[in-house]
């Protein structure tokens, strides 16, 4: 099944569902099943709200972190260089400010035990 359209409450096509579910409605999805030749309309609802305190961030934006990137992975190496990363020959790892890679694919290459 393919999801082709996701609507937020209040957008065209959600009026009756907003009337029915109110503030509990998060989104409406339209999924298409090519085998059965059907369109499915699904809703995502909030069923519980509780207080939650997010954990503190693991790294601050100015914290230097080590990244392990394979030598043959040239696109990733170029991205590290663009983010201001420097090669540490002794540890054979890249060193870069966390703030420069936060939210990018480079973030998954962080070596936690490298310090």
DSSP file (Angstrom, degrees, kcal/mol; ACC not computed):
  #  RESIDUE AA STRUCTURE BP1 BP2  ACC     N-H-->O    O-->H-N    N-H-->O    O-->H-N    TCO  KAPPA ALPHA  PHI   PSI    X-CA   Y-CA   Z-CA
    1    1 A X              0   0    0      0, 0.0     2,-0.4     0, 0.0    32,-0.2   0.000 360.0 360.0 360.0 139.5    0.0    0.0    0.0
    2    2 A X  E     -A   32   0A   0     30,-2.1    30,-2.9     0, 0.0     2,-0.6  -0.909 360.0-142.1-110.1 135.3    1.2    3.5   -0.9
    3    3 A X  E     +A   31   0A   0     -2,-0.4    28,-0.2    28,-0.2     3,-0.1  -0.870  26.8 168.5 -92.5 120.4    0.4    6.6    1.2
    4    4 A X  E     +     0   0A   0     26,-2.2     2,-0.4    -2,-0.6    -1,-0.1   0.697  59.1  29.0-105.1 -23.5   -0.2    9.4   -1.3
    5    5 A X  E     -A   30   0A   0     25,-1.1    25,-2.4     2,-0.0     2,-0.4  -0.996  51.2-173.0-146.1 134.5   -1.7   12.2    0.8
    6    6 A X  E     -A   29   0A   0     -2,-0.4     2,-0.4    23,-0.2    23,-0.2  -0.990  15.8-168.1-127.2 121.7   -1.5   13.2    4.4
    7    7 A X  E     -A   28   0A   0     21,-3.1    21,-2.5    -2,-0.4     2,-0.3  -0.858  12.7-139.8-112.2 144.0   -3.8   16.0    5.6
    8    8 A X  E >   -A   27   0A   0     -2,-0.4     3,-2.2    19,-0.2    19,-0.2  -0.673  45.1 -78.8 -94.1 155.0   -3.7   18.0    8.8
    9    9 A X  T 3  S+     0   0    0     17,-0.6    -1,-0.1     1,-0.3     3,-0.1  -0.264 119.4  29.2 -54.5 135.0   -7.0   18.9   10.7
   10   10 A X  T 3  S+     0   0    0      1,-0.4    -1,-0.3    -3,-0.1     3,-0.1   0.134  91.1 119.9  99.6 -19.3   -8.7   21.9    9.0
   11   11 A X  S X  S-     0   0    0     -3,-2.2     3,-1.8     1,-0.1    -1,-0.4  -0.380  82.3 -75.0 -75.0 159.8   -7.4   21.1    5.5
   12   12 A X  T 3  S+     0   0    0      1,-0.3    -1,-0.1     2,-0.1    -4,-0.0  -0.314 122.7  30.2 -55.1 125.4   -9.8   20.5    2.7
   13   13 A X  T 3  S+     0   0    0     -3,-0.1    -1,-0.3    -2,-0.1     4,-0.1   0.430 103.7  78.3 103.4   1.4  -11.2   17.0    3.1
   14   14 A X    <>  +     0   0    0     -3,-1.8     4,-2.5    -6,-0.1     5,-0.2   0.397  56.5 103.9-119.0   1.3  -11.0   16.8    6.9
   15   15 A X  H  > S+     0   0    0      1,-0.2     4,-2.1    -4,-0.2     5,-0.2   0.907  84.4  43.2 -55.3 -52.2  -14.1   18.8    8.0
   16   16 A X  H  > S+     0   0    0      1,-0.2     4,-1.9     2,-0.2    -1,-0.2   0.868 114.6  51.3 -64.1 -35.7  -16.3   15.9    9.0
   17   17 A X  H  > S+     0   0    0      2,-0.2     4,-3.0     1,-0.2     5,-0.4   0.862 108.1  51.4 -71.1 -34.4  -13.5   14.1   10.8
   18   18 A X  H  X S+     0   0    0     -4,-2.5     4,-2.3     2,-0.2    -2,-0.2   0.905 110.2  50.1 -65.6 -40.9  -12.6   17.3   12.7
   19   19 A X  H  < S+     0   0    0     -4,-2.1    -2,-0.2    -5,-0.2    -1,-0.2   0.887 116.6  42.2 -61.8 -38.5  -16.3   17.5   13.8
   20   20 A X  H  < S+     0   0    0     -4,-1.9    -2,-0.2    -5,-0.2    -1,-0.2   0.915 130.2  21.8 -75.9 -44.6  -16.2   13.9   14.8
   21   21 A X  H >< S-     0   0    0     -4,-3.0     3,-1.6     1,-0.2    -3,-0.2   0.623  83.7-173.4-105.6 -16.0  -12.9   13.7   16.6
   22   22 A X  G ><  -     0   0    0     -4,-2.3     3,-1.5    -5,-0.4    -1,-0.2  -0.283  68.7  -5.9  62.2-137.8  -12.2   17.3   17.5
   23   23 A X  G 3  S+     0   0    0      1,-0.3    -1,-0.3    22,-0.0   -14,-0.1   0.589 124.6  73.5 -69.3 -10.6   -8.7   18.1   19.0
   24   24 A X  G <  S+     0   0    0     -3,-1.6    22,-2.5    -6,-0.1     2,-0.5   0.675  73.4  99.5 -76.6 -16.1   -7.9   14.4   19.2
   25   25 A X  E <   + B   0  45A   0     -3,-1.5    20,-0.2    20,-0.2   -16,-0.2  -0.598  41.0 169.7 -77.3 121.2   -7.4   14.3   15.4
   26   26 A X  E     -     0   0A   0     18,-3.3   -17,-0.6    -2,-0.5     2,-0.3   0.854  61.5 -25.2 -94.8 -47.3   -3.7   14.5   14.4
   27   27 A X  E     -AB   8  44A   0     17,-1.1    17,-2.5   -19,-0.2     2,-0.4  -0.989  47.3-130.6-162.5 163.9   -3.9   13.7   10.7
   28   28 A X  E     -AB   7  43A   0    -21,-2.5   -21,-3.1    -2,-0.3     2,-0.4  -0.987  24.9-163.5-121.7 130.6   -5.8   11.9    7.9
   29   29 A X  E     -AB   6  42A   0     13,-2.8    13,-2.9    -2,-0.4     2,-0.6  -0.912  11.1-151.5-117.6 143.3   -4.0    9.6    5.5
   30   30 A X  E     -AB   5  41A   0    -25,-2.4   -26,-2.2    -2,-0.4   -25,-1.1  -0.961  19.2-173.5-112.3 117.7   -5.1    8.3    2.1
   31   31 A X  E     -AB   3  40A   0      9,-3.1     9,-3.5    -2,-0.6     2,-0.5  -0.865  10.6-149.4-113.1 145.7   -3.6    4.9    1.3
   32   32 A X  E     -AB   2  39A   0    -30,-2.9   -30,-2.1    -2,-0.4     2,-0.7  -0.962   4.2-161.9-122.0 125.7   -4.0    3.1   -2.0
   33   33 A X  E  >> - B   0  38A   0      5,-2.9     5,-1.8    -2,-0.5     4,-0.9  -0.906   4.0-172.7-105.8 107.0   -4.0   -0.7   -2.4
   34   34 A X  T  45S+     0   0    0     -2,-0.7    -1,-0.2     3,-0.2     5,-0.0   0.834  82.3  55.0 -71.3 -32.2   -3.3   -1.5   -6.1
   35   35 A X  T  45S+     0   0    0      1,-0.2    -1,-0.2     2,-0.1    -2,-0.0   0.937 120.5  29.2 -67.2 -45.9   -4.0   -5.2   -5.7
   36   36 A X  T  45S-     0   0    0      2,-0.1    -1,-0.2     0, 0.0    -2,-0.2   0.495 104.0-129.6 -91.5  -4.3   -7.5   -4.8   -4.2
   37   37 A X  T  <5 +     0   0    0     -4,-0.9     2,-0.3     1,-0.2    -3,-0.2   0.950  60.5 136.8  53.2  55.6   -8.0   -1.5   -6.1
   38   38 A X  E   < -B   33   0A   0     -5,-1.8    -5,-2.9     2,-0.0     2,-0.5  -0.951  50.1-144.5-131.7 150.1   -9.1    0.3   -3.0
   39   39 A X  E     -B   32   0A   0     -2,-0.3     2,-0.4    -7,-0.2    -7,-0.2  -0.966  20.5-159.6-110.2 129.9   -8.5    3.7   -1.4
   40   40 A X  E     -B   31   0A   0     -9,-3.5    -9,-3.1    -2,-0.5     2,-0.6  -0.921   7.1-155.6-112.6 134.0   -8.3    3.7    2.4
   41   41 A X  E     -B   30   0A   0     -2,-0.4     2,-0.3   -11,-0.2   -11,-0.2  -0.944  21.2-179.6-106.3 120.0   -8.8    6.8    4.5
   42   42 A X  E     -B   29   0A   0    -13,-2.9   -13,-2.8    -2,-0.6     2,-0.4  -0.844  13.2-151.0-118.6 156.2   -7.2    6.4    7.9
   43   43 A X  E     -B   28   0A   0     -2,-0.3     2,-0.5   -15,-0.2   -15,-0.2  -0.942   7.3-144.8-124.7 148.7   -7.0    8.8   10.9
   44   44 A X  E     -B   27   0A   0    -17,-2.5   -18,-3.3    -2,-0.4   -17,-1.1  -0.968  26.6-169.9-111.8 124.3   -4.4    9.2   13.6
   45   45 A X  E     -B   25   0A   0     -2,-0.5     2,-0.6   -20,-0.2   -20,-0.2  -0.836  26.1-124.7-117.8 150.2   -5.8   10.1   17.0
   46   46 A X        +     0   0    0    -22,-2.5     3,-0.1    -2,-0.3    -2,-0.0  -0.826  29.9 172.7 -86.7 124.0   -4.5   11.2   20.3
   47   47 A X        +     0   0    0     -2,-0.6     2,-0.3     1,-0.3    -1,-0.1   0.570  63.5  18.4-109.4 -13.2   -5.7    8.7   22.9
   48   48 A X        -     0   0    0      2,-0.0     2,-0.4     0, 0.0    -1,-0.3  -0.976  55.1-163.1-157.6 142.7   -3.7   10.0   25.9
   49   49 A X        +     0   0    0     -2,-0.3     2,-0.3    -3,-0.1    -3,-0.0  -0.996  20.7 163.6-127.1 127.3   -1.9   13.1   27.1
   50   50 A X        -     0   0    0     -2,-0.4     2,-0.1     2,-0.0    -2,-0.0  -0.951  42.8 -93.4-137.2 158.9    0.6   13.1   29.9
   51   51 A X        -     0   0    0     -2,-0.3     2,-0.3     2,-0.0    -2,-0.0  -0.449  44.5-179.0 -69.3 144.2    3.3   15.4   31.2
   52   52 A X        -     0   0    0     -2,-0.1     2,-0.6     2,-0.0    -2,-0.0  -0.975  20.9-154.4-149.7 131.1    6.8   14.5   29.9
   53   53 A X        -     0   0    0     -2,-0.3     3,-0.1     3,-0.0    -2,-0.0  -0.934  26.8-131.0-106.5 116.6   10.2   16.1   30.5
   54   54 A X        -     0   0    0     -2,-0.6     3,-0.1     1,-0.1    -2,-0.0  -0.334  27.1-105.7 -66.0 147.4   12.6   15.5   27.7
   55   55 A X        -     0   0    0      1,-0.1    -1,-0.1    -2,-0.0     3,-0.1  -0.336  44.2 -92.5 -67.4 154.7   16.0   14.2   28.6
   56   56 A X        -     0   0    0      1,-0.1    -1,-0.1    -3,-0.1    -3,-0.0  -0.344  53.4 -89.8 -64.9 150.7   18.9   16.7   28.3
   57   57 A X        -     0   0    0      1,-0.1    -1,-0.1    -3,-0.1     3,-0.1  -0.312  27.6-134.5 -61.9 144.6   20.7   16.7   25.0
   58   58 A X  S    S+     0   0    0      1,-0.2     2,-0.3    -3,-0.1    -1,-0.1   0.871  88.1  22.3 -67.9 -36.9   23.6   14.2   24.8
   59   59 A X  S    S-     0   0    0      4,-0.0     2,-0.2    39,-0.0    -1,-0.2  -0.967  74.9-131.3-131.4 145.7   25.9   16.8   23.2
   60   60 A X    >   -     0   0    0     -2,-0.3     3,-1.5     1,-0.1    38,-0.3  -0.531  36.2-105.1 -86.7 164.8   25.9   20.6   23.1
   61   61 A X  T 3  S+     0   0    0      1,-0.3    38,-2.7    37,-0.2    39,-0.3   0.813 120.7  47.0 -62.2 -31.1   26.3   22.4   19.8
   62   62 A X  T 3  S+     0   0    0     36,-0.2    -1,-0.3    35,-0.1     2,-0.3   0.419  85.1 116.0 -93.1   2.8   29.9   23.3   20.5
   63   63 A X    <   -     0   0    0     -3,-1.5    35,-2.9    34,-0.1     2,-0.4  -0.532  65.9-129.0 -72.7 132.8   30.9   19.9   21.8
   64   64 A X  E     -C   97   0B   0     -2,-0.3     2,-0.3    33,-0.2    33,-0.2  -0.706  30.7-174.4 -82.4 130.1   33.6   18.2   19.6
   65   65 A X  E     -C   96   0B   0     31,-2.9    31,-2.3    -2,-0.4     2,-0.4  -0.909  20.9-124.5-125.0 153.4   32.6   14.6   18.6
   66   66 A X  E     -C   95   0B   0     45,-0.5    45,-2.9    -2,-0.3     2,-0.4  -0.774  22.0-161.4 -97.0 140.9   34.5   11.9   16.8
   67   67 A X  E     -CD  94 110B   0     27,-2.6    27,-2.7    -2,-0.4     2,-0.7  -0.967  10.4-147.1-122.0 138.5   33.1   10.3   13.6
   68   68 A X        +     0   0    0     41,-2.4     2,-0.4    -2,-0.4    25,-0.1  -0.923  26.9 168.6-104.3 115.8   34.1    7.0   12.1
   69   69 A X        -     0   0    0     -2,-0.7    -2,-0.1     8,-0.0    37,-0.0  -0.995  36.7-113.8-129.8 130.0   33.7    7.1    8.3
   70   70 A X    >   -     0   0    0     -2,-0.4     3,-1.4     1,-0.1     7,-0.2  -0.278  22.9-124.0 -61.7 144.8   35.1    4.5    6.0
   71   71 A X  T 3  S+     0   0    0      1,-0.3    -1,-0.1     6,-0.0     6,-0.1   0.823 110.8  53.4 -60.2 -33.1   38.0    5.6    3.7
   72   72 A X  T 3  S+     0   0    0      1,-0.2     2,-1.8     2,-0.0    -1,-0.3   0.599  83.9  91.7 -80.1 -10.5   36.1    4.5    0.6
   73   73 A X    <>  +     0   0    0     -3,-1.4     4,-2.1     1,-0.2     3,-0.2  -0.525  49.4 165.6 -86.8  73.6   32.9    6.6    1.6
   74   74 A X  H  >  +     0   0    0     -2,-1.8     4,-2.5     1,-0.2     5,-0.2   0.861  68.0  56.8 -61.9 -40.9   33.9    9.7   -0.3
   75   75 A X  H  > S+     0   0    0      1,-0.2     4,-1.8    -3,-0.2    -1,-0.2   0.920 111.0  44.4 -59.4 -41.0   30.5   11.5   -0.2
   76   76 A X  H  > S+     0   0    0     -3,-0.2     4,-2.2     2,-0.2    -1,-0.2   0.900 111.3  53.3 -68.9 -39.9   30.4   11.2    3.6
   77   77 A X  H  X S+     0   0    0     -4,-2.1     4,-2.2     1,-0.2    -2,-0.2   0.900 108.6  50.3 -61.1 -39.8   34.0   12.4    3.9
   78   78 A X  H  X S+     0   0    0     -4,-2.5     4,-2.5     1,-0.2    -1,-0.2   0.885 108.4  52.6 -65.3 -38.1   33.2   15.4    1.8
   79   79 A X  H  X S+     0   0    0     -4,-1.8     4,-1.5    -5,-0.2    -2,-0.2   0.888 108.4  50.6 -64.7 -38.3   30.2   16.2    4.0
   80   80 A X  H  <>S+     0   0    0     -4,-2.2     5,-2.9     2,-0.2    -2,-0.2   0.928 111.0  48.5 -64.3 -44.1   32.4   16.1    7.1
   81   81 A X  H ><5S+     0   0    0     -4,-2.2     3,-1.6     1,-0.2    -2,-0.2   0.908 109.1  52.8 -62.6 -41.5   34.9   18.4    5.5
   82   82 A X  H 3<5S+     0   0    0     -4,-2.5    -1,-0.2     1,-0.3    -2,-0.2   0.818 106.3  54.5 -62.7 -30.2   32.1   20.8    4.5
   83   83 A X  T 3<5S-     0   0    0     -4,-1.5    14,-0.3    -3,-0.2    -1,-0.3   0.413 127.3-100.8 -83.6   2.2   31.0   20.8    8.2
   84   84 A X  T < 5 +     0   0    0     -3,-1.6    -3,-0.2     1,-0.2    -2,-0.1   0.660  65.5 164.2  89.6  16.9   34.5   21.8    9.2
   85   85 A X      < -     0   0    0     -5,-2.9     2,-0.4    -6,-0.2    11,-0.2  -0.335  23.1-152.5 -70.5 150.0   35.6   18.4   10.3
   86   86 A X  E     -E   95   0B   0      9,-2.7     9,-3.1    -2,-0.0     2,-0.4  -0.953  17.3-118.9-123.0 143.7   39.3   17.6   10.8
   87   87 A X  E     -E   94   0B   0     -2,-0.4     2,-0.8     7,-0.2     7,-0.2  -0.680  17.6-153.0 -82.2 128.6   41.1   14.3   10.5
   88   88 A X  E  >> -E   93   0B   0      5,-3.0     4,-1.7    -2,-0.4     5,-1.2  -0.900   7.0-168.3-103.1 105.3   42.7   12.9   13.7
   89   89 A X  T  45S+     0   0    0     -2,-0.8    -1,-0.2     1,-0.2     5,-0.0   0.869  82.1  54.7 -63.8 -39.6   45.5   10.7   12.5
   90   90 A X  T  45S+     0   0    0      1,-0.2    -1,-0.2     2,-0.1    -2,-0.0   0.930 121.1  28.6 -62.7 -46.4   46.2    9.2   15.9
   91   91 A X  T  45S-     0   0    0      2,-0.2    -1,-0.2    -3,-0.0    -2,-0.2   0.604  99.8-133.3 -89.9 -12.5   42.7    8.0   16.5
   92   92 A X  T  <5 +     0   0    0     -4,-1.7     2,-0.3     1,-0.3    -3,-0.2   0.905  68.3 113.8  57.3  44.4   41.9    7.6   12.8
   93   93 A X  E   < - E   0  88B   0     -5,-1.2    -5,-3.0   -25,-0.1     2,-0.3  -0.924  70.0-109.3-137.7 160.2   38.6    9.4   13.3
   94   94 A X  E     -CE  67  87B   0    -27,-2.7   -27,-2.6    -2,-0.3     2,-0.5  -0.723  25.6-150.4 -90.9 144.3   37.1   12.7   12.2
   95   95 A X  E     +CE  66  86B   0     -9,-3.1    -9,-2.7    -2,-0.3     2,-0.3  -0.972  28.7 152.8-118.2 126.1   36.6   15.5   14.7
   96   96 A X  E     -C   65   0B   0    -31,-2.3   -31,-2.9    -2,-0.5     2,-0.3  -0.987  48.9 -94.0-150.6 153.6   33.8   18.0   14.2
   97   97 A X  E >>  -C   64   0B   0    -14,-0.3     3,-1.3    -2,-0.3     4,-0.6  -0.545  31.9-135.4 -69.5 133.4   31.5   20.2   16.2
   98   98 A X  H >> S+     0   0    0    -35,-2.9     4,-1.6   -38,-0.3     3,-1.4   0.869 101.8  63.3 -59.0 -38.5   28.2   18.4   17.0
   99   99 A X  H 34 S+     0   0    0    -38,-2.7    -1,-0.3     1,-0.3   -37,-0.1   0.765  98.5  56.3 -59.1 -25.6   26.1   21.5   16.1
  100  100 A X  H <4 S+     0   0    0     -3,-1.3    -1,-0.3   -39,-0.3    -2,-0.2   0.696 117.7  31.7 -79.5 -19.9   27.4   21.3   12.5
  101  101 A X  H X< S+     0   0    0     -3,-1.4     3,-2.1    -4,-0.6     6,-0.5   0.459  82.9 127.5-117.3  -3.8   26.2   17.7   12.0
  102  102 A X  T 3< S+     0   0    0     -4,-1.6     3,-0.1     1,-0.3     4,-0.0  -0.333  83.1  11.2 -58.9 129.4   23.1   17.5   14.3
  103  103 A X  T 3  S+     0   0    0      1,-0.3    -1,-0.3    -2,-0.0     2,-0.2   0.525 107.7 107.0  81.0   6.3   20.1   16.2   12.3
  104  104 A X  S X  S-     0   0    0     -3,-2.1     3,-1.6     1,-0.1     4,-0.3  -0.666  87.5-102.5-109.2 168.1   22.2   15.1    9.3
  105  105 A X  G >  S+     0   0    0      1,-0.3     3,-0.9    -2,-0.2     4,-0.2   0.727 116.4  70.9 -61.2 -19.8   23.2   11.6    8.2
  106  106 A X  G >  S+     0   0    0      1,-0.2     3,-2.0     2,-0.2    -1,-0.3   0.778  80.1  75.6 -66.7 -24.9   26.6   12.2    9.7
  107  107 A X  G X  S+     0   0    0     -3,-1.6     3,-1.3    -6,-0.5    -1,-0.2   0.812  86.3  60.2 -58.8 -31.9   25.1   12.0   13.2
  108  108 A X  G <  S+     0   0    0     -3,-0.9    -1,-0.3    -4,-0.3    -2,-0.2   0.593  95.3  64.8 -74.3  -8.1   24.8    8.2   13.0
  109  109 A X  G <  S+     0   0    0     -3,-2.0   -41,-2.4    -4,-0.2    -1,-0.2   0.352  71.6 129.8 -94.2   5.1   28.6    8.0   12.6
  110  110 A X  B <   -D   67   0B   0     -3,-1.3     2,-0.7   -43,-0.2   -43,-0.3  -0.380  52.0-144.3 -64.3 134.4   29.4    9.4   16.1
  111  111 A X    >   -     0   0    0    -45,-2.9     3,-0.9     1,-0.2   -45,-0.5  -0.896  13.4-171.2-100.5 108.4   31.9    7.2   18.1
  112  112 A X  G >  S+     0   0    0     -2,-0.7     3,-0.6     1,-0.2    -1,-0.2   0.876  82.1  46.3 -69.4 -39.7   30.8    7.5   21.7
  113  113 A X  G 3  S+     0   0    0      1,-0.2    -1,-0.2     2,-0.1    -2,-0.0   0.171  85.7  94.5 -92.4  18.2   33.8    5.7   23.2
  114  114 A X  G <         0   0    0     -3,-0.9    -1,-0.2     1,-0.2    -2,-0.1   0.674 360.0 360.0 -85.9 -17.3   36.5    7.6   21.2
  115  115 A X    <         0   0    0     -3,-0.6    -1,-0.2    -4,-0.2    -2,-0.1   0.497 360.0 360.0 -64.4 360.0   37.3   10.3   23.8
